[in-house]
Amino acid sequence: MSILWTAAEAAQATGGVAAGTWDATGVSIDSRTVAAGDLFIALQGPNADGHDHVTGALDKGAIAALVHRPITGIDPDRLLLVGDTMTALEALGHASRARTTATVIGVTGSCGKTGTKAALAHCLTVSGVRVHASEKSYNNHWGVPLTLARMPREAEVAVLEIGMNHPGEIRALTAMARPDVAVITTVEAAHLAAFRSLDEIADAKAEIFEGLTPNGAAVLPADNACHGRLLAAAQAAGAGRIVSFGAAETAQYRIIRAVLNAEASCVEADLAGRPAAICIGIPGQHWVSNAMAVLAVIDMAGGDVGRAAPALRSLEAVAGRGARTTVTLPGGDTFLLVDDSYNANPGSMRAAMSVLGAAEPTPGGRRIAILGDMLELGPTATELHRGLADAVVAAGVDVALLCGPEMAALAEALEGHVATIVHQPASDALVPYAIEQARRGDVVLVKGSLGSRMAPIVAALRNLEAAADNPRAACG
């Protein structure tokens, strides 16, 4: 494993003092997952202080710890002392960006950030490119600098997910990331608690263009209602190249025709004048759009689109983002579980409903939607939840299991349109209903905002398979 940071380099980058000499092969902020050779950064937050876990991190193999106060009983040679550890993490991010020769790609948007980031990393890796990408959804004030600080020296492309929930957040992160290519996947009604309108959300997303390197490329969603506003922002930020993707006639990376199947999609496209037939291994219209964004970004980054496009066929959805699992029930029957539990807003919820609608239960099976509140929607939250009723009905949902105070509005709107409706105040109360309802041949979708805690429902449904493998487990 290559060296990420020597003690001298880390001290110079952060303005800190390193008494000892060491070579770090990784960077960690979590003592629970620290790996041998990591530089452990002791971040101090409102509920926890990493300084309390320095000893544990070093015992697990961390080579050194970055701290802003001495730690009793620790060899000073294993400490890098700085003024503030969060500021030091940011400094490492800046220093890593300054020294790399990698092409940096920044990805933001109201929906599809994590999936598009993962798809970019997948397609580029399959094309033979050495790729460094954000883990999970590390897209905030600590996730972006951590991703940069972890970037290997030999990386050829870095794919950074950049998120926000308030104005100005992306501006600070893009100044650090300085992307060579920046893409906005879409602009939808999300984080409305911090914004008064969709236009304000678009403006906040467009902050990503302010960090573009000279002649950097902006990649825009042509079909989005805010396209004109995003275009103006990219031009004002001085983007050297601006292209768009989508089904609109004006899109350079254009969807001509798409056939949406239950497990994949086939697309006829025009890639900036080059005809292409593409198969995408994840179902849904939103993934057709994401795929066009991926190919546009790779082209703008100087990659080989001819090699990248076929890799879309082998895409797999990640956990919490549409991952599919066939669960075996006690007795041998199975149902399909679609885990989209990580996050939700009106746009992504409708996309998930279209995927559920396209899925075909086996004979006797049903479509079950297990949905939790969409958070941070402000004063329009109730109506936005109620407004999902048409998408749920259009998807042919047979059973709607809903949780959270806002989902009460959707439960009311579905009365008379869906055969079985259950509403509970929180996700834990919905678990028994989910277990009771899952039957042979069903397709079960679980989706909601992270704060709605839908993951335990996914875990409970997956545990049905453990009970099938070990019947005694079900009886204690």
Beta strands, then each sheet from edge to edge (+ up, - down):
strand 1: 5-6
strand 2: 17-18
strand 3: 23-24
strand 4: 26-28
strand 5: 38-41
strand 6: 64-67
strand 7: 79-81
strand 8: 103-108
strand 9: 131-133
strand 10: 157-161
strand 11: 181-184
strand 12: 217-221
strand 13: 241-246
strand 14: 253-260
strand 15: 265-271
strand 16: 274-280
strand 17: 323-328
strand 18: 334-340
strand 19: 367-372
strand 20: 399-403
strand 21: 420-424
strand 22: 443-447
sheet 1: 1+ 3-
sheet 2: 2+ 7- 6- 5- 4-
sheet 3: 9+ 10+ 8+ 11+ 12+ 13+ 14+ 15- 16+
sheet 4: 17+ 18- 22- 19- 20- 21-
end
